[in-house]
């Protein structure tokens, strides 16, 4: 007789950034941020993707791409999925949430402006390595309401950005329902829910500190990527 099949090793959800398949991002989900970018708030969620290689954890630097001169950090509430999610209703969407994290959607703004002007995808602007700094995992039991959180970002100790998740145009269940009609989400996948207004460029050697009030914070240093490195 053959050896009995070995069960797959349990994967700790607290390390979702190591094995989640997808990072689905929502653009312009705060009306004031859309306006500061010179855009009209969307009538349905605006989606784009980041690869898993975009994740970077505290203790490692955020790289400004060699082709970028205006790098913008965007603090966002990240929703971590706890199981396979396909075409789920708004009413049932929160049953698929395992917890939350904080991410920075690092954006090469000059590259994004060029892409938008030419009608090109945002890959160069949004999907480079280290473009998604990520915090520790927070189980959903520790968050009474994801729409009552305050996000903040400091650069070199100075408050740069602050906003409430209650100002999101599309709520967490609305986003999960909409996205899951288009993309099947899996355990460990993440939905980034947009950033409040106040974005501005950071420079090499800047120290970034971001947090969710009362829950967590994280720190990163910006370094300049050299061509070919």
MIDOSE-1310 file (N, C-alpha, C; in nm, 2 decimals, decimal comma, always signed):
residues 229
xxxx	+0,08/-0,12/+0,00/+0,00/+0,00/+0,00/+0,09/+0,12/+0,00; +0,04/+0,23/-0,07/+0,11/+0,35/-0,07/+0,10/+0,43/+0,06; +0,18/+0,52/+0,08/+0,18/+0,60/+0,20/+0,05/+0,69/+0,20; -0,01/+0,71/+0,31/-0,13/+0,80/+0,32/-0,09/+0,94/+0,27
xxxx	-0,19/+1,00/+0,21/-0,17/+1,14/+0,16/-0,15/+1,23/+0,28; -0,06/+1,32/+0,26/-0,03/+1,42/+0,36/-0,12/+1,54/+0,35; -0,17/+1,59/+0,46/-0,26/+1,71/+0,45/-0,17/+1,83/+0,42; -0,22/+1,92/+0,34/-0,15/+2,04/+0,31/-0,12/+2,12/+0,44
xxxx	+0,00/+2,17/+0,46/+0,02/+2,25/+0,58/-0,07/+2,37/+0,59; -0,11/+2,40/+0,72/-0,19/+2,51/+0,74/-0,11/+2,64/+0,71; -0,18/+2,73/+0,65/-0,12/+2,86/+0,61/-0,17/+2,97/+0,71; -0,09/+3,03/+0,79/-0,14/+3,13/+0,88/-0,19/+3,25/+0,81
xxxx	-0,32/+3,29/+0,83/-0,37/+3,40/+0,76/-0,30/+3,53/+0,79; -0,23/+3,53/+0,90/-0,16/+3,65/+0,94/-0,04/+3,68/+0,85; -0,01/+3,58/+0,76/+0,10/+3,60/+0,66/+0,04/+3,59/+0,52; -0,08/+3,65/+0,50/-0,15/+3,65/+0,37/-0,06/+3,70/+0,26
xxxx	+0,03/+3,80/+0,29/+0,11/+3,86/+0,18/+0,21/+3,76/+0,12; +0,23/+3,65/+0,18/+0,32/+3,55/+0,13/+0,25/+3,45/+0,03; +0,12/+3,44/+0,04/+0,06/+3,34/-0,05/-0,08/+3,38/-0,11; -0,13/+3,50/-0,08/-0,25/+3,55/-0,15/-0,22/+3,57/-0,30
xxxx	-0,32/+3,54/-0,38/-0,30/+3,55/-0,52/-0,32/+3,69/-0,58; -0,41/+3,76/-0,53/-0,44/+3,89/-0,60/-0,45/+4,01/-0,51; -0,40/+4,12/-0,56/-0,42/+4,25/-0,49/-0,51/+4,34/-0,59; -0,64/+4,35/-0,55/-0,73/+4,43/-0,63/-0,75/+4,57/-0,57
xxxx	-0,72/+4,67/-0,65/-0,71/+4,81/-0,60/-0,83/+4,89/-0,65; -0,88/+4,98/-0,57/-1,00/+5,06/-0,61/-0,95/+5,21/-0,62; -0,96/+5,27/-0,74/-0,92/+5,40/-0,76/-1,03/+5,50/-0,73; -1,00/+5,62/-0,69/-1,09/+5,73/-0,68/-1,21/+5,70/-0,59
xxxx	-1,19/+5,62/-0,48/-1,30/+5,58/-0,40/-1,34/+5,69/-0,29; -1,26/+5,80/-0,29/-1,29/+5,91/-0,20/-1,31/+6,03/-0,30; -1,43/+6,10/-0,29/-1,46/+6,20/-0,38/-1,36/+6,31/-0,38; -1,31/+6,35/-0,26/-1,22/+6,47/-0,26/-1,08/+6,43/-0,32
xxxx	-1,04/+6,30/-0,30/-0,92/+6,26/-0,37/-0,93/+6,26/-0,52; -1,05/+6,22/-0,57/-1,07/+6,22/-0,72/-1,06/+6,37/-0,77; -1,12/+6,46/-0,69/-1,12/+6,60/-0,74/-0,98/+6,66/-0,73; -0,90/+6,62/-0,63/-0,76/+6,68/-0,62/-0,67/+6,62/-0,73
xxxx	-0,71/+6,51/-0,79/-0,64/+6,46/-0,91/-0,70/+6,51/-1,04; -0,80/+6,60/-1,03/-0,86/+6,66/-1,15/-0,96/+6,56/-1,22; -1,01/+6,47/-1,14/-1,10/+6,37/-1,20/-1,24/+6,38/-1,14; -1,34/+6,33/-1,21/-1,47/+6,32/-1,16/-1,49/+6,19/-1,08
xxxx	-1,56/+6,20/-0,96/-1,58/+6,07/-0,89/-1,66/+5,97/-0,97; -1,62/+5,85/-0,97/-1,67/+5,75/-1,06/-1,81/+5,70/-1,02; -1,89/+5,66/-1,12/-2,02/+5,60/-1,09/-2,02/+5,46/-1,05; -1,91/+5,39/-1,08/-1,89/+5,25/-1,04/-1,74/+5,23/-1,00
xxxx	-1,71/+5,13/-0,92/-1,57/+5,12/-0,88/-1,47/+5,11/-1,00; -1,36/+5,19/-0,99/-1,25/+5,18/-1,08/-1,14/+5,09/-1,03; -1,12/+4,98/-1,11/-1,03/+4,87/-1,06/-0,90/+4,87/-1,13; -0,79/+4,83/-1,06/-0,66/+4,79/-1,12/-0,60/+4,69/-1,03
xxxx	-0,49/+4,63/-1,08/-0,43/+4,52/-1,00/-0,28/+4,55/-0,97; -0,24/+4,49/-0,86/-0,09/+4,49/-0,83/-0,05/+4,34/-0,82; +0,07/+4,31/-0,86/+0,12/+4,17/-0,84/+0,16/+4,15/-0,70; +0,18/+4,02/-0,66/+0,22/+3,99/-0,52/+0,36/+4,04/-0,49
xxxx	+0,44/+4,06/-0,60/+0,58/+4,11/-0,58/+0,57/+4,26/-0,53; +0,45/+4,32/-0,54/+0,44/+4,46/-0,49/+0,45/+4,47/-0,34; +0,42/+4,36/-0,27/+0,42/+4,36/-0,12/+0,56/+4,39/-0,07; +0,57/+4,47/+0,04/+0,69/+4,49/+0,11/+0,65/+4,51/+0,26
xxxx	+0,73/+4,45/+0,34/+0,70/+4,45/+0,49/+0,79/+4,56/+0,56; +0,74/+4,61/+0,67/+0,83/+4,69/+0,75/+0,97/+4,63/+0,78; +1,07/+4,71/+0,77/+1,20/+4,67/+0,78/+1,28/+4,66/+0,65; +1,20/+4,66/+0,54/+1,25/+4,67/+0,41/+1,21/+4,80/+0,35
xxxx	+1,30/+4,86/+0,26/+1,27/+4,99/+0,20/+1,16/+4,99/+0,09; +1,10/+5,10/+0,07/+1,02/+5,12/-0,05/+1,11/+5,19/-0,16; +1,11/+5,13/-0,28/+1,19/+5,18/-0,38/+1,11/+5,28/-0,47; +1,17/+5,39/-0,50/+1,11/+5,48/-0,60/+1,17/+5,43/-0,74
xxxx	+1,09/+5,39/-0,83/+1,14/+5,34/-0,96/+1,24/+5,43/-1,03; +1,33/+5,38/-1,10/+1,43/+5,46/-1,17/+1,37/+5,56/-1,27; +1,25/+5,53/-1,32/+1,18/+5,61/-1,42/+1,09/+5,72/-1,35; +1,08/+5,72/-1,22/+0,99/+5,80/-1,15/+1,05/+5,92/-1,08
xxxx	+0,99/+6,03/-1,09/+1,04/+6,15/-1,01/+0,93/+6,21/-0,92; +0,81/+6,16/-0,93/+0,70/+6,20/-0,83/+0,64/+6,07/-0,78; +0,68/+6,03/-0,66/+0,63/+5,91/-0,60/+0,53/+5,95/-0,49; +0,41/+5,91/-0,50/+0,31/+5,94/-0,40/+0,27/+5,82/-0,32
xxxx	+0,27/+5,82/-0,18/+0,22/+5,72/-0,10/+0,07/+5,75/-0,07; -0,01/+5,64/-0,08/-0,16/+5,66/-0,06/-0,20/+5,56/+0,05; -0,22/+5,60/+0,17/-0,27/+5,50/+0,27/-0,41/+5,45/+0,25; -0,43/+5,32/+0,26/-0,56/+5,26/+0,22/-0,59/+5,15/+0,32
xxxx	-0,72/+5,14/+0,35/-0,77/+5,02/+0,42/-0,77/+4,90/+0,33; -0,70/+4,79/+0,37/-0,70/+4,67/+0,29/-0,79/+4,57/+0,36; -0,88/+4,51/+0,27/-0,97/+4,41/+0,32/-0,91/+4,27/+0,28; -0,89/+4,18/+0,37/-0,83/+4,05/+0,35/-0,94/+3,95/+0,34
xxxx	-0,95/+3,87/+0,23/-1,05/+3,77/+0,21/-1,02/+3,64/+0,29; -1,12/+3,58/+0,34/-1,10/+3,46/+0,42/-1,13/+3,33/+0,35; -1,20/+3,34/+0,23/-1,23/+3,22/+0,16/-1,27/+3,26/+0,01; -1,28/+3,15/-0,07/-1,32/+3,18/-0,21/-1,44/+3,26/-0,22
xxxx	-1,44/+3,36/-0,31/-1,55/+3,45/-0,32/-1,58/+3,47/-0,46; -1,70/+3,43/-0,51/-1,74/+3,45/-0,65/-1,88/+3,49/-0,65; -1,91/+3,61/-0,71/-2,04/+3,66/-0,74/-2,12/+3,66/-0,61; -2,06/+3,71/-0,50/-2,13/+3,72/-0,37/-2,22/+3,84/-0,37
xxxx	-2,33/+3,83/-0,30/-2,42/+3,95/-0,28/-2,37/+4,05/-0,18; -2,41/+4,17/-0,18/-2,37/+4,27/-0,08/-2,41/+4,22/+0,06; -2,52/+4,16/+0,07/-2,57/+4,11/+0,20/-2,48/+4,01/+0,26; -2,42/+3,93/+0,18/-2,34/+3,81/+0,22/-2,19/+3,84/+0,22
xxxx	-2,15/+3,96/+0,16/-2,01/+3,99/+0,13/-1,92/+3,98/+0,26; -1,97/+4,04/+0,37/-1,89/+4,05/+0,49/-1,86/+3,92/+0,55; -1,93/+3,81/+0,52/-1,91/+3,68/+0,57/-1,78/+3,62/+0,51; -1,73/+3,68/+0,40/-1,61/+3,64/+0,33/-1,49/+3,71/+0,37
xxxx	-1,50/+3,81/+0,46/-1,39/+3,89/+0,51/-1,33/+3,82/+0,63; -1,19/+3,80/+0,63/-1,12/+3,75/+0,74/-1,07/+3,86/+0,83; -1,03/+3,97/+0,77/-0,98/+4,08/+0,85/-0,93/+4,19/+0,77; -0,84/+4,27/+0,82/-0,80/+4,40/+0,76/-0,65/+4,42/+0,78
xxxx	-0,60/+4,51/+0,70/-0,46/+4,56/+0,71/-0,46/+4,70/+0,66; -0,34/+4,76/+0,67/-0,32/+4,89/+0,61/-0,21/+4,87/+0,50; -0,24/+4,93/+0,39/-0,14/+4,93/+0,28/-0,12/+5,07/+0,23; +0,00/+5,09/+0,17/+0,03/+5,21/+0,10/+0,03/+5,18/-0,05
xxxx	-0,06/+5,24/-0,12/-0,06/+5,23/-0,27/+0,04/+5,33/-0,32; +0,16/+5,28/-0,34/+0,27/+5,37/-0,39/+0,25/+5,39/-0,54; +0,24/+5,52/-0,58/+0,21/+5,56/-0,72/+0,31/+5,64/-0,78; +0,37/+5,60/-0,89/+0,46/+5,68/-0,97/+0,37/+5,78/-1,05
xxxx	+0,34/+5,90/-0,99/+0,24/+5,98/-1,04/+0,28/+6,04/-1,18; +0,40/+6,07/-1,21/+0,44/+6,12/-1,34/+0,41/+6,01/-1,44; +0,44/+5,88/-1,41/+0,42/+5,77/-1,50/+0,27/+5,76/-1,52; +0,19/+5,77/-1,42/+0,04/+5,76/-1,43/-0,01/+5,87/-1,52
xxxx	+0,04/+5,99/-1,50/-0,01/+6,10/-1,59/+0,02/+6,07/-1,73; +0,13/+6,02/-1,76/+0,17/+5,98/-1,90/+0,08/+5,87/-1,95; +0,05/+5,77/-1,87/-0,03/+5,66/-1,91/-0,18/+5,71/-1,94; -0,23/+5,79/-1,85/-0,36/+5,85/-1,87/-0,37/+5,93/-2,00
xxxx	-0,27/+6,01/-2,02/-0,27/+6,09/-2,14/-0,27/+6,01/-2,27; -0,20/+5,90/-2,27/-0,19/+5,81/-2,38/-0,29/+5,70/-2,39; -0,38/+5,69/-2,29/-0,48/+5,59/-2,29/-0,42/+5,45/-2,26; -0,31/+5,45/-2,18/-0,24/+5,32/-2,15/-0,27/+5,27/-2,01
xxxx	-0,25/+5,14/-1,99/-0,27/+5,08/-1,86/-0,18/+5,15/-1,75; -0,21/+5,13/-1,63/-0,14/+5,20/-1,52/-0,03/+5,11/-1,46; +0,02/+5,01/-1,53/+0,11/+4,92/-1,48/+0,24/+4,98/-1,43; +0,30/+5,07/-1,51/+0,43/+5,14/-1,47/+0,40/+5,22/-1,34
xxxx	+0,28/+5,28/-1,33/+0,25/+5,37/-1,22/+0,22/+5,30/-1,09; +0,16/+5,18/-1,10/+0,10/+5,12/-0,98/+0,16/+4,98/-0,94; +0,23/+4,91/-1,03/+0,25/+4,77/-1,01/+0,40/+4,73/-1,00; +0,48/+4,83/-0,98/+0,63/+4,80/-0,96/+0,65/+4,73/-0,83
xxxx	+0,77/+4,66/-0,82/+0,81/+4,60/-0,69/+0,81/+4,70/-0,58; +0,76/+4,66/-0,46/+0,75/+4,74/-0,34/+0,65/+4,85/-0,35; +0,55/+4,84/-0,44/+0,45/+4,94/-0,46/+0,33/+4,92/-0,36; +0,34/+4,82/-0,27/+0,23/+4,79/-0,18/+0,29/+4,76/-0,04
xxxx	+0,34/+4,85/+0,03/+0,38/+4,83/+0,17/+0,26/+4,79/+0,25; +0,28/+4,69/+0,34/+0,17/+4,62/+0,41/+0,20/+4,60/+0,55; +0,09/+4,63/+0,63/+0,11/+4,62/+0,78/+0,08/+4,47/+0,83; +0,08/+4,46/+0,96/+0,03/+4,33/+1,01/-0,12/+4,31/+0,99
xxxx	-0,16/+4,19/+1,00/-0,30/+4,15/+0,98/-0,38/+4,18/+1,11; -0,51/+4,23/+1,09/-0,60/+4,26/+1,20/-0,72/+4,17/+1,18; -0,75/+4,07/+1,27/-0,87/+3,99/+1,25/-1,00/+4,08/+1,25; -1,10/+4,04/+1,18/-1,22/+4,13/+1,17/-1,29/+4,14/+1,30
xxxx	-1,27/+4,05/+1,39/-1,33/+4,06/+1,53/-1,28/+4,18/+1,60; -1,16/+4,24/+1,56/-1,11/+4,35/+1,63/-1,15/+4,49/+1,57; -1,23/+4,48/+1,46/-1,28/+4,60/+1,39/-1,43/+4,60/+1,39; -1,49/+4,68/+1,47/-1,64/+4,68/+1,49/-1,71/+4,72/+1,36
xxxx	-1,65/+4,82/+1,29/-1,71/+4,87/+1,16/-1,59/+4,93/+1,08; -1,57/+4,86/+0,96/-1,46/+4,91/+0,88/-1,48/+5,05/+0,82; -1,60/+5,10/+0,83/-1,64/+5,23/+0,78/-1,63/+5,34/+0,88; -1,57/+5,30/+1,00/-1,55/+5,40/+1,11/-1,41/+5,40/+1,15
xxxx	-1,32/+5,41/+1,06/-1,17/+5,40/+1,09/-1,11/+5,53/+1,04; -1,00/+5,57/+1,10/-0,93/+5,69/+1,06/-0,79/+5,66/+1,01; -0,76/+5,69/+0,89/-0,63/+5,66/+0,83/-0,54/+5,78/+0,84; -0,41/+5,76/+0,86/-0,32/+5,88/+0,86/-0,19/+5,84/+0,80
xxxx	-0,12/+5,94/+0,76/+0,02/+5,92/+0,70/+0,11/+6,04/+0,74; +0,22/+6,01/+0,80/+0,32/+6,11/+0,83/+0,45/+6,09/+0,74; +0,51/+6,20/+0,70/+0,63/+6,20/+0,63/+0,73/+6,28/+0,70; +0,84/+6,21/+0,75/+0,94/+6,27/+0,83/+0,88/+6,34/+0,95
xxxx	+0,78/+6,27/+1,01/+0,72/+6,32/+1,13/+0,61/+6,42/+1,12; +0,59/+6,47/+1,00/+0,48/+6,57/+0,97/+0,36/+6,50/+0,91; +0,24/+6,53/+0,97/+0,12/+6,47/+0,92/+0,09/+6,52/+0,78; +0,08/+6,43/+0,69/+0,06/+6,46/+0,55/-0,08/+6,43/+0,50
xxxx	-0,14/+6,32/+0,55/-0,27/+6,28/+0,50/-0,35/+6,22/+0,62; -0,48/+6,25/+0,62/-0,57/+6,19/+0,72/-0,71/+6,19/+0,67; -0,78/+6,08/+0,70/-0,92/+6,07/+0,65/-0,99/+5,96/+0,71; -1,12/+5,96/+0,69/-1,21/+5,86/+0,75/-1,26/+5,77/+0,64
xxxx	-1,27/+5,64/+0,68/-1,32/+5,54/+0,58/-1,47/+5,55/+0,56; -1,54/+5,62/+0,64/-1,68/+5,65/+0,62/-1,70/+5,74/+0,50; -1,60/+5,80/+0,45/-1,61/+5,89/+0,33/-1,59/+5,81/+0,20; -1,57/+5,68/+0,21/-1,56/+5,60/+0,08/-1,69/+5,61/+0,00
xxxx	-1,68/+5,62/-0,13/-1,79/+5,63/-0,22/-1,86/+5,49/-0,22; -1,78/+5,38/-0,23/-1,83/+5,25/-0,23/-1,79/+5,17/-0,11; -1,88/+5,12/-0,04/-1,85/+5,05/+0,09/-1,78/+4,92/+0,07; -1,73/+4,86/+0,17/-1,66/+4,73/+0,16/-1,75/+4,62/+0,10
xxxx	-1,87/+4,60/+0,15/-1,96/+4,50/+0,09/-1,99/+4,53/-0,06; -2,01/+4,66/-0,09/-2,03/+4,69/-0,23/-1,91/+4,65/-0,32; -1,79/+4,68/-0,27/-1,67/+4,65/-0,34/-1,65/+4,50/-0,36; -1,66/+4,43/-0,26/-1,65/+4,28/-0,27/-1,75/+4,22/-0,36
xxxx	-1,87/+4,26/-0,35/-1,97/+4,21/-0,44/-1,94/+4,25/-0,59; -1,91/+4,37/-0,61/-1,88/+4,41/-0,75/-1,76/+4,34/-0,81; -1,65/+4,34/-0,73/-1,52/+4,27/-0,78/-1,55/+4,13/-0,80; -1,62/+4,06/-0,71/-1,63/+3,91/-0,72/-1,72/+3,87/-0,84
xxxx	-1,79/+3,97/-0,90/-1,87/+3,94/-1,02/-1,77/+3,93/-1,14; -1,65/+3,99/-1,13/-1,56/+4,00/-1,24/-1,44/+3,91/-1,22; -1,39/+3,91/-1,09/-1,27/+3,84/-1,05/-1,30/+3,75/-0,94; -1,27/+3,62/-0,95/-1,29/+3,53/-0,83/-1,18/+3,56/-0,73
xxxx	-1,22/+3,59/-0,61/-1,12/+3,62/-0,50/-1,10/+3,49/-0,42; -0,98/+3,48/-0,37/-0,95/+3,36/-0,29/-0,90/+3,40/-0,15; -0,89/+3,30/-0,07/-0,83/+3,32/+0,07/-0,70/+3,39/+0,06; -0,68/+3,49/+0,14/-0,55/+3,57/+0,13/-0,55/+3,68/+0,03
xxxx	-0,64/+3,69/-0,06/-0,65/+3,80/-0,15/-0,69/+3,93/-0,08; -0,65/+4,04/-0,14/-0,67/+4,17/-0,07/-0,74/+4,27/-0,17; -0,83/+4,35/-0,11/-0,89/+4,46/-0,18/-0,85/+4,59/-0,11; -0,78/+4,67/-0,19/-0,74/+4,81/-0,14/-0,86/+4,90/-0,17
xxxx	-0,90/+4,98/-0,07/-1,03/+5,05/-0,08/-1,02/+5,20/-0,12; -0,90/+5,24/-0,16/-0,89/+5,38/-0,20/-0,83/+5,47/-0,09; -0,79/+5,59/-0,12/-0,72/+5,68/-0,03/-0,79/+5,81/-0,02; -0,79/+5,87/+0,10/-0,84/+6,00/+0,12/-0,76/+6,11/+0,06
xxxx	-0,80/+6,24/+0,05/-0,73/+6,34/-0,01/-0,60/+6,38/+0,07; -0,51/+6,45/+0,00/-0,39/+6,50/+0,06/-0,26/+6,44/+0,01; -0,27/+6,37/-0,10/-0,15/+6,30/-0,16/-0,04/+6,41/-0,20; +0,08/+6,37/-0,18/+0,19/+6,46/-0,23/+0,32/+6,37/-0,24
xxxx	+0,42/+6,42/-0,31/+0,54/+6,34/-0,34/+0,63/+6,32/-0,22; +0,70/+6,21/-0,22/+0,81/+6,19/-0,13/+0,94/+6,17/-0,20; +1,05/+6,19/-0,12/+1,18/+6,19/-0,18/+1,26/+6,08/-0,12; +1,38/+6,05/-0,19/+1,47/+5,95/-0,14/+1,51/+5,99/+0,01
xxxx	+1,52/+5,89/+0,09/+1,55/+5,90/+0,24/+1,44/+5,95/+0,32; +1,32/+5,98/+0,27/+1,21/+6,02/+0,35/+1,16/+5,90/+0,43; +1,12/+5,93/+0,55/+1,06/+5,83/+0,64/+0,91/+5,84/+0,64; +0,85/+5,73/+0,61/+0,70/+5,72/+0,60/+0,65/+5,64/+0,73
xxxx	+0,55/+5,70/+0,79/+0,48/+5,63/+0,90/+0,33/+5,65/+0,87; +0,26/+5,53/+0,87/+0,12/+5,53/+0,84/+0,05/+5,45/+0,94; -0,08/+5,47/+0,96/-0,15/+5,40/+1,06/-0,30/+5,40/+1,05; -0,37/+5,32/+1,12/-0,51/+5,32/+1,14/-0,53/+5,35/+1,29
xxxx	-0,59/+5,47/+1,32/-0,60/+5,51/+1,46/-0,65/+5,41/+1,55; -0,58/+5,38/+1,66/-0,62/+5,29/+1,76/-0,60/+5,14/+1,72; -0,55/+5,11/+1,60/-0,53/+4,97/+1,56/-0,38/+4,94/+1,54; -0,31/+5,01/+1,45/-0,18/+4,98/+1,41/-0,10/+5,09/+1,35
xxxx	+0,03/+5,08/+1,33/+0,11/+5,17/+1,25/+0,22/+5,09/+1,19; +0,29/+5,15/+1,09/+0,40/+5,09/+1,02/+0,49/+5,20/+0,97; +0,62/+5,17/+0,95/+0,72/+5,26/+0,91/+0,80/+5,20/+0,79; +0,84/+5,29/+0,70/+0,92/+5,26/+0,58/+1,01/+5,37/+0,54
xxxx	+1,12/+5,34/+0,48/+1,21/+5,44/+0,43/+1,21/+5,43/+0,27; +1,21/+5,55/+0,21/+1,22/+5,56/+0,06/+1,36/+5,55/+0,01; +1,39/+5,47/-0,08/+1,52/+5,47/-0,15/+1,50/+5,48/-0,30; +1,60/+5,53/-0,37/+1,59/+5,54/-0,51/+1,65/+5,42/-0,58
xxxx	+1,56/+5,36/-0,67/+1,61/+5,25/-0,75/+1,71/+5,30/-0,85; +1,82/+5,23/-0,87/+1,91/+5,26/-0,98/+1,89/+5,17/-1,10; +1,90/+5,23/-1,21/+1,88/+5,15/-1,34/+1,96/+5,02/-1,34; +1,89/+4,91/-1,36/+1,95/+4,78/-1,37/+1,97/+4,71/-1,23
x	+1,93/+4,78/-1,12/+1,95/+4,72/-0,99/+1,82/+4,66/-0,94
